[in-house]
Amino acid sequence: MASSGNFGVWNPLNVGSGGSTSLTVGNTNAVMTGADPRTTGTVGGVISDTDGYYFETVATSTGSGALTLGIVNEDRHNQCMAGQIHSRSGSYMWRSYDSGAFFVETSSNTSYGTFADGDVIGWFVKNSKLYVKKNNSDVVGDVVNTSAGIDISGGFFFPAVSRTVGGGAQTSSILRTDSDDWSYSPPTGFKSLTSKDMLVDSNIDPAQTDDDYPAKNFNVVPYTGNQTDGRAVTGVGFAPDLVWIKQRASFSNPNILTDTVRGATKRIESNVDIAEATDSDGLQSFTSDGFTLGTNDKYNWTSSHTYVAWCWKGGGAPTATNSAGAGATPTSGSVKIDGSNLGSALAGSIPATKLSANTKGGFSIIAYTGTGSNATIAHGLSAKPDFILTKRTSSQQTWGVYHTSLGATKYLALNTNADAGTDSTFWNNTEPTTSVISLGTEGRVNGNSQNYVAYAWHNVEGMQRFGTYIGNGNADGQFIYMGFRPRLFVTKKLGTDNWIVIDSARETFNAMGEKVLLWDTNDLEFDPSAVNLDFVSNGVKMRNTDGKINASGTEYVYMAWGDVPFRYNNTF
């Protein structure tokens, strides 16, 4: 423990299967032998950060030139265990032989020279550029004058080390992420890769007095039925705007979604394609700390029936329906942004009939009527959505799902276990923007005169994350960095398999995976035996060989909502 708090080290949870890797000295020293061992750091920074991040690596043994050091972005980090990390997309790494080959993703530049045993290499990441110094002398760009540098892409970066083949004997390197250990000082403003400098949105408050804290925007509440009309379920911690309920035992009942935009009694189901239905004896009302229930067995049967509610906070319940046209100022009360009526026009060629947006929590609910023509619809958030669920409510139709890792040409269906499909008519080949979601002509998202609801989320550091990883088919499986301890983790194989749902309210200790639910079926909670994983302070670690979540070489998309940001993990 240094004075600046918990600091980044080489990650024992993310050691690749190539060669042999031994981590010593509190996991700050990586000793590698054989063909292509590799690992990454436990803590990363934000590539686009305007202040910048700095860390050092010390080449203690280059092994006749086989040592390769640098950074990788989040996507490559999540694929570390599945394959080589240098000379791959998302990697920016410097090798000590071949005249000092510097890999910029899939290409290399040999103009930077070599490094040797004892050299201290300083890595600077700022404004989507990488700068490098050797023994405090410029090698790549000039960070002081922000000249040159290497363009890098992605969201997060992590320190990375590998021993590339062809370079001889054992290699070793020391990682220094804490400012107390640096040999040299970076320019003013650069942050360390330590817990104190972990990025969280708007400086999330560990005392939980600020609405930016994860628990003030998302929570999971298990409860037991009592078949009492008007039964109050409390403990959510806020007034929810979306409540997703699933029965865990006894009856095989559907996944039910209710929200404040459509109204408490209006039910849609994630595991089927049916139209919206009304349950007057289901979820009857939303309250300041939860919701009330009737006696419907899907929501509140006898004490032998257990349930779970996943709850999200939006912007509050709209009190009116928007009668204004596209681009006009909405009808007062039809749009709620952070609890207040919107007083200005909304972008988009289709007006939102009702909208509820939580800009701090990165979540919104949009009701709209389709036109059957290419269009855009406002989402009310301050950032591009990364995960969107869309359902036609006026008639039967399959769900349409956008995930940022798939892009605007692909879609998933929430109510099936099918692989991602390719169809430009879903999102009109256009990524969402900071103001609108693009819709094509596909009836699942934009049928003429049909009514829809869309749920949209975007990445919020320390709170929620949507990304991808590659399985390795190993019991020592992938580590997926999220920047928080998850409260809810959902994963979907890009192939034929279910939407796997695990949360820490139903399972309170590792290994997780004994109480799995599925978003695409009405199946009860079950134990698939081989689905094992750990919720750790900064993400998820796979501990299984099951193809549902960790097949070798298979890509998965994931959705995760946080419990405690990594920055404040020791506060609790």
N, C-alpha and C positions, 0 to 999 in steps of 0.2 A: 504494500500500500504506500503510495507516494503522497505527497502533500496535495496533489491535484486530484486525488480520488482514484477510483479503479481505472487502470490503464489497459490499453490494448496489448495483446500478446499474439504469438502464433497460435492458431486455433486447433486444439486437440480434437475437436468435433468435426473438423473439415480437412482431414489428412487424406490425400489421394492414395489410391491403391498401387500406383507405380512405385517400384523400388522399395526403399526402407527409409522411414523418417522417425527420428528420435527427438523429442522436445524436452529440453532441460532448462535449468536455471529459471524456474517459474514459468516455463513455456516461452521464454524470450529468446532462447537459442535453438535453432533448427539444424540438426545434423542429418545429412542425407547421403545415401549410397544407392547404387543400382540405377536402373533405367527409369528416368522421369518421375521421381517422387515429387510431391508438391503439397503446399498448404497455403492458406491465406490467414489474414488477421482476424481477431475477434471483434474489432471495432473499426468502422469505416467512417468516412465523412461524405459530405454532399459535394458532388462535382461542381455544381453551379454556384456554390457559396461565394459570396462577394468578399468575405474576409479571408478565406483560404484556410487550408489545413496543412500541417507540416509533420513529418516524422523522419527518422533516420534508420538506415540499415548499415550494419558493419560487416564487411566481408572478412570473417575470421579465417576462412579457408576456401579458396576458390576451386580447389580440386583440379588443378591443371586446366582451369578455364571453364568448368562445367556449371559454375554458380550463375543463376539467373534471378534478378531481383526487379521489383517494380510494383505496379498496381494492376488490379482488375476491377471491372465494374460489377454491379450486383448480379447481372445475368451470368457472367463467367464465374463469379464466386459461387453461385448456386449450382454450377456444373463442375466444380473443382474435382469432386470425387469421381466423376464420370469420364474424365478425359484430361488430356494435356491442357495446360493453361497458357503457356507461352505460344506465340505465333497463332493465336486464335482470336476471334472477334471478342471485343471487350477487354483485351489484354494490352498492356503497355509495359514492356519488360526489357531490361538491359542485361545482356549476357557478357561474361568476362572473356570469352574467346571469340574466334572468328573476327578479329580486329574490333571487338566490342560491338557485336551486332545488337542493335536496338530494335525490338519488335514493336511496331505500331499496328496492332491487330494482326492481320494476316500477312503483312509485308514487313521487311526489315531494312534498316538503314545502318550502314557500317561506318558512319562518319564520326561517331562520338568517342572512339578510342576505348581502351580497356580499363578495367579496374583490377586491383591486386589485393592480396592479404593485408588487412589492417586499414584499408581505405574506408572512410566514412562517407556514405552517400546520403545526401539530403533530398527529400522528395517534397515538392510543393504543388498543391492542387488548388487552383483558384479560377473562378469564372470559366469553367469547362476547358481549362488548359493545364498541362503538366510541365513543370520546370524541374530540372535536376542539377544539383551541385555535387562535385566530388572534392572532399576535403575543403569545402567552402568556396570552391572555384566553379564558375559556371561551366556546365557541360551541355545542357539543353536549355536554350533560351536565357533570358535575363529577367528574373522575377521582380527585381527592383524597378526596372523600367517597363515591365510587362511586354517585352519584345519577344518575338518568335514564340517559343514554347510549342508543345504538341497539342493539337485539338483532340479532346477525349469526349466520349459520349456515355450516356447512361444517367442514372440517378445518383446512386451511391458508389463509392470506390472503397477498396480494401487493400492493404499491403499484401504482397504475394511473393513467394519464393519457390523455385523449382531447381532441380539438378537436371539439366538437359543432357541427353546422351552424347557421347563422343568427346567428352571433356576430361576423362580420367578419374581420379580418385575421389574420395569422400569430400563433401562440401559442408560448410557450416556458416551460419550468419546470425547476427544478433539484431533483434528488432527493438528500437527505442521509440516509444510513442508518448512518453511522459516528459514534460519540459525539464524536470529535475535531472534527467539522464542525458539530455542532448549534449553533444560536443560543441555545437554551434547554435547561434540564436538566429531565427528567421526574422524577417522584417516585422515591424509592428503590425499587430492585428491577426497574425496567423495563430490558429488554434491547434491544440494537441489532440491526439486520438485517445481521449480519456473520458470518463463518465461526466466530468464537469462541463466538457465542451460538446457533449452529445446534443445534436439538434433535436429539439422538440418544438412543435408549433406554438408560437406566441409565448414561449417560455412557460410551458405547462407547470402548474403549481402542485408540488407534492402534498401540500396540505388539503388539496381537493376543494379549495374555495373558489377556484376559477372554472368557468364553464368549458374551458379547453381540455380539462382532464378527461381521459378516456371514460371513466365511470360516470361522468355527467352526460355522456352522449351515447353510450351503448352499455347494455348489461344483459346477463343471462339469469333468469329466475326459474328454478324448478319449483313445482308445487304439486300437492296432492288434491284430488277431487273431493268434494263433499256433497254434491248434488243439492246445493242450496242456492235458491234464486237471489241474485244481488250479491253474490259472494265477492268480496274484495280481495284481490291479489296485490300485495304491496311489496316494498323492498327494491323496486326498480331504481330509485334514487333520482328520478326526474319524471316529467310528464312525457310518456312515449307518443310518438306519431306513427310508428310502425311496430306492430306486435305480430310475431310469427310464432305460432303455437303448434307443438307436435306432441301427441300422446305417446308415452314411452312404453307402457305395459298394458296387457289385457286385451284391448280392442285395437285392431289395425285401422286406425283412423288417419285422415289425410294431414299433410302440412297445410296449415291455414294461415293466410295473411290478411290482416285487417289494418286499416290506417285512418288517420284523421281527415285525409283529403276526400276519400270516397264515403266515409262515415263508419262508425263503430260496428254496425250490424252487417256490413257488406263483406262477404267472404269470397276470396279467390284461393285456389289451391296450387301449390308449386308442383305437385306430382301428377297432375292431370291437365287437360286442355279445356275444361268446362268454362262456361261463362260465369260471371259474377252471380252470387246467390245471396239471399238475405236470411240471416239467422237472428230472429228477435230474442231467442233464448241462448244465444252464443256469447260473444263479447259484446256487452251492452253499452259500455261507456269507457272512456279514458279518464284517468284521474291524475292528480299531481304527483303520485308516487306509484302508479301502476294502472290497474284497470279492474272493471267489475264484470262478473260472468253470470249467465243464466245456468240452466240445468242440462243443456245439450251435452250429450256424451262425448262429442268431439272436443269439448272445452273443459267440462266439469262434471264428471260422473262420480261414482262412489269412492270411498277411501282406498279401494284396491286399485285405483287407476291413478297413475302418476303422469305428469306433464312437464314440459319445459317451454318457456317463453323467451325468445330472443327479441330484445327490445331496442329500438333506435329512436333517437330524438331528432325531429325535423325542426321546422320553424314555427310550429303551432298549427292549430286547426283553422283553415279558411272558413269564413262565415258567409261568403257569397260566391256566386258563379260569375266568372268573367264574361262580360258581354261586349267588351271592346275588341276591335279587330287586331290583326297582326301588327306589331310594332307600335300600338297605341298604349296609352296609360291604362292599366287594368282597372276593372271595376273595384272600388274600395272594398277591402276585405277578402277578395278572391285570391290574393297573393300574400303570403306571410314569409318574410325573410327575417330570421333571427327573432321571431316573435312580434314583428311590427309589420303593419300594412306597407306595401310598396307604393311609393309616391311617384314613380317614374315609369316610362315605357319599358317593355321587355322586348329584347331582340327575338327574331324568329319569324318564319313565314306562316306558321300555325300558331295562333294564340293559345296559351295554356288556359284551360277552363278553370282549373284550380292549381295552385302551386304552394308547397311548403318547403322552405329551404333553411338548413342550418349550415351557415358558412364556416363556423368554427369546427363543427364536427364533420364537415365534408360530406353531407348527405342531404338529398332532396327527394321529394315526391311530386310527380307531375301528372296531372290528368289532362288529356287532350282528345280531340276528335280528329280522326284521320281524313285525308283528302284523296288518297290514291295517287297523288303526284309527288315527285321529289320535293322535300320540304325540310325545314328546320324548326326546332322547338326549344324554347328557353328552359334552362335547368335551374337558374337562380343561384348557382355557386360561383365561387371566385377562382376556380381552377378547373381544368379539363377533367371530366369524369373518367375513371379508370375501370369501372364496373357498372353495368347497366342491366337491369332486369325489366323487360317490357312484356305486358300481358294485355291482350284484347279482352275487355270486360263485357262488352255488349253481346257477344256471341262466342261460340266455341272456337278456339284457336290455340295452337301451340305457343309456348313462351319463346321470345327472342332475347338472347343474351349477348351483350358486348363485353369483351374482356380486353384490356389494353395490350396484353401480350400477344393476342391474335391479330390485332389490327382491324381496319375497317372493311376488309373483304370477307371476313369470316364471322361465323355466329355459332353459338351453342343453343341447345334447347334445355331449359331447366327441368322439364317434366319427362325427359328421356335420358337414357344412359349413352346416347349416341355420340360419336366423334364429332368434332367441329366440322361444319360444312362451309363451303365457299359459295358466296352469293352476293353480288354487288347490290342487289335490290334491298338488302336489309338496311345498311348504313350509307348507301349511295356512294360507296368507295371513299368516304370522307370521314376523317377522324373528328371526334367531338372537339369543340373549342372551349375557351374559358367562359363562353356565354351560351352556346347552343349545342344541341345534339342533332346530327344530320340523320334523316330518314329517307329511305328509298320507297319503292312502291309495293314491297312485300306486305301481304295482308296480315302477317304476324306483328307488324309494327306500324302500318299506315294504310289500312283499308279505307276506302271512301265511306264517309259518314259513320264509321265505326268508332266506338269509345275505347280508350286505352288508359292504363296507368303505367308509369315508368318510375323505377327506383334507381337513383344514381348516386354513386359514391366516388370519391377520389382519394388518392394517397394523402394521408396526413401524418407527418413524422411523429413518432411516439404514440400514435393512436390507431391507425389502420393501414393495411398494405395489401396490394394486389399485384401478383407477379407470377413467375414461372420457375420451375426447376427441372432438372434431369435426374431420373432415378438411376441407382447403380446396382440394384438387385442384391444388396449386401446388408447383413444385419448391422454392420457399422455403416449406416446409410447417410444420405445427404444431410447437411446442416443448412437450413434456410434462414438467413438473417432477416429480421423484421424491425429491430430497434425497440422491441417491447416484448414482455411476456404475454403470450396470447391469452385471451379469454375465450375466443371462438376461432377455430381453424377449419376451413373447408377446402377440399382438394378434389380436382376432377382430372382424370387421365384423358389425354388427347388420344382417344381410342374408345372402344366400347366398354364403359364401366360407369359405376354410379358416382353421384355427388356425395362424397364422404364427409360427415359432419361430426366434429369432436369439440367439446367445450369443457372448461375447468370447473363449471358449476356442477355438472353431473359426475365428472371424474376429478377428484381433488388431489390426486398425486400421480406421479409417473410410475410405470409407463402408462401412457394413455392408450386408448384403443379397445377397451373392454366394453364400452357403452357407446357404440356407433349408431348414429341415425343417418338416414338418407333423405336428401331433399327431393329426389325424383321418384320415390315410392311411398306407399303408406305403411311400410314395414315398421314393426315395433323395434325398440332399442335391442341391439344384439351384440354378441362378442364374436368377431370373425377370427379370433385366436392369433392370426399372424399380423394383424394391423396394430403394430406397436410403435409409439413415438413418444418423445419427451417434449414437454413445454419447458423451455429454459428461459433465462432472464432476457435474452435478446433474440429469441426466435424458436424454431422447431428443429429437433434432431430426429431423423428417421432411425428406427431400431428394428427393422424387419426386412423380409424379403418379399412381402406380399405385393403382387402386381397392381393391386388397387391403389397403392400409394408410392411404390418404389420399385417398379420393374426396370431392369437394366436398359439404359439407353432410351427410355421412354420419357417424353415430355409431359408435364403436368402443369395446369394452372392452379393457383391457390388464391384464396381470399382469407384475410385474417383481421380480426378486430382485437384491440389490445386490452390488457388488464392493468399492467404497470409499465410505464416507459423505462427502458434500460437505464436511463440517466438517474432515475430515482429508485431503482430496485432495492437498494439497501435502506431506503427510508421506511420501508414497511416490514 
